[in-house]
């Protein structure tokens, strides 16, 4: 907090005491910037306004929710998206959405007026930019109508800003969107091919996709990636691609990545590369002890490090590893690098019915980001079920006006565990995006949900 920005803020505060200005604020501050500014001990006043990009195609709900308790007014520039945006999310596309068009027709207004009114009804002040008198009048006429609560919710869901998480400070340039679309064919192919689903995910605002050589879907993912970049949906550096090699293969892993996986994906690099299982027998990883396959894991890790060093993988990690497996791998990593920090992620089964708290604590201690696969339980899970029908989950869903699945996903995210989902249709994909970031579970709700496996069914959440 006490850098140049803090000193500037002190100088601006002094201007308010001398009467030079009435209010002071900031622009383009994200949550982490506000946290630094308002850190305990700084003894500074909160900004009156934070002016940020905000429109139907890009709205940072985490920032919006963080600002409320401090009384910080969020103000939108580029309120219609378009050429003035800096995120790569073109709000102009959202204005053509059938939902926006339908609401505009109902109220007898333009789609632009619907978008502006949505911001106001969300409590966000707006800045418009036009030189035409007719457009100015149109902007002022948004006070002549209002949107219903349901209309606001439907617009919220169009295309949300999906927050990203830094893979701890050891990876300062690797920022991972917290919701990924998994591409295992048996999860997606039931209602359409993989490339179609991935393309739709990108169009809806998803930016993280997870694939594995064992899925056999790399080529289809590659088609969707190329189409997204070529079609202007997203630039390559706005997309986050996770790839997984099938278990401890030794140096062959590097050959597989270079000769097969990257060409199939139509990429020169992936953002995260994982060793998919701790042992070659992926059908029963739990039967694999820490010592079993330790030499193969070490050799494979060296191959992953070579890929990272050559720029073919921005970050590297593991999947399906328990504490025992990490206990054997981390000393080897430390011996080679002098630090365990190169293990960026451990992707494991994690949901309301099965969450290894010991493993979470271990990973946090060693600065490894735990990531959830099968975050809803269900057919892809090996342990238990997701408890989506439990009264505790149902009560939270009723309270916040969301689905039980969204409650389960939100629980993981608030526990600091990003998720890999497998939405099979557009409705489910939309539910996996925007609604997850317009509500937060209370500490007591988190505690109840975290203990569902050991509590009697039927317990309700106090509301």
Buried (B, 14 or more C-beta within 10 A) or exposed (E): BEEEBBEEBEEBEEEBEEEEEEEBBBEEBBBEBBEBBBEEEBEBBBBBBBBBBBBBBBBBBBBBBBBEEEEBBBBBBBBBBBEBBEBBBBBBBBBEBEBBEEBBEEBEBBBBBBBBBBBBBBEBBBEBEEEEEEBEEBBEBBEEEEBEEEBBBBBBBBBBBBBBBBBBEBBEEBEBBBBBBBBBBEBBBEEEBBBBBBBBBBBBBBBBBBBBBBBBBBEBBBBBBBBBBEEEBBEBEBBBBBBBBBBBBBEEBBEBBEEEBBBBBBBEBBBBBBBBBBBBEBEEBEEBBBEBBBEBBBBBBBBBBBBBEEEBBBBBBBBBBBBBBBBBBBEBBEEEEEEBBBBBBBBBBBBBBBBBEEBBEBBEEBBBBBBBBBBBBBEBBEBBBBBBEBBBBBBBBEBBEBBBBBBBBBBBBBBEBBBBBBBBBEEBBBBBBBBBBBBBBBEEBBEBBBEBEEBEEEEEBEE
